[in-house]
Structure formats: C-alpha cells, structure tokens
Amino acid sequence: MINYIFEVIVTDIREGDKLTMKKTHPCGNNIFTVLRIGMDFRISCDKCGRIIMLPRKKVEKGIKKIVRNGETV
C-alpha cells in the first residue's frame, strides 16, 4: 500500500490586499492589488494600472509578502 502525503498551502488572500511579488512587472513594479479571487486571480499593477489574470497556483507561488490595511499578514 502506498501512502501519499500532499502538502496544502493555505493562503489567506482577500480582495483589496497588496501583494509584493518575487518577479517584477515590465514597468519595473512588483506591488499588485488583488481585484478578484477564484481559480484565476485578477491583479492590478500599482504603478501602471495594467490588469493581469494569472492562475491561482502561479500567484501563490510568487508571493513574497501580503499587506492588508497597512499591516503585513
């Protein structure tokens, strides 16, 4: 019998949170605002305002820091 252990990472991300990402946007900024959450995330660049849709897995993997109401989560 084979036992599999799955690591589940639960991140508490809400709409309106500011995400500091590992990679930068082409405009040179790495801070994004969360607009929508689901299977895909809709995030907006804080510098140029461009809206980007990314898969949940890619966003969760690339997060460095989450800021909510001025406090780091």
N, C-alpha and C positions, 0 to 999 in steps of 0.2 A: 504494500500500500504506500502510495506517495502522498506526502503532506506538502501542500503549498502554503507559503506564508506571503500574503500580499500586504505591502506597506501602503496604507492610505494616508495621504497628507490632506488634512482638513484645514483650509484657509478661510478665515472669516473676512471676506471681502464684500463690501456693500457699495451700492451706487453712491457716488459723490466722494469716494475715497481717492486720495492721491497715491499713485504707485510710482516708486522710484525703481526703474528697470535696470538690468545689467547692461543691455545694449542701448545705444542712443538712436534717436530718430535721425534721418538725414539732415534735419535742420540743426542738429547739434544738441538737442534737449533730451533728457532721459526721465522727465517727470510727466506723468499722464494722469488724467482724471477718468474714473470709471463712469460710463454713461448707462451701460446695460450689462446684466449678468445672465448667463444661460449656458448652453453648450458652447456658444461663442461669446467672447467679451467684446463690447464696443467701448473703445477708449479714445480719448481725445488728447492730442499733444497740447501741453500748456503754453508752449512758445508760439507755434504757428497755427494752432486750431484745427489741424487736419484730423479727421476721424478715421480710425483704423478698426477693423474687425479681425480678431485673432481667435484661434481655438483656445479653449479653457486650459488645456494641458500646456500649451506654449506660454501663456501668460503666467500661470502659476510657477512654471519652471524658471522664468526670467525675472521674478520679483526680487528686489533687494530689500525694499522697505515699504511698509504701508503706513500712511499718515491719515488719521481721521480726527477732524476738529482740532488740528494743530498738535495732536499727540501721536507719537509712534505706537502702533499696535504690536 
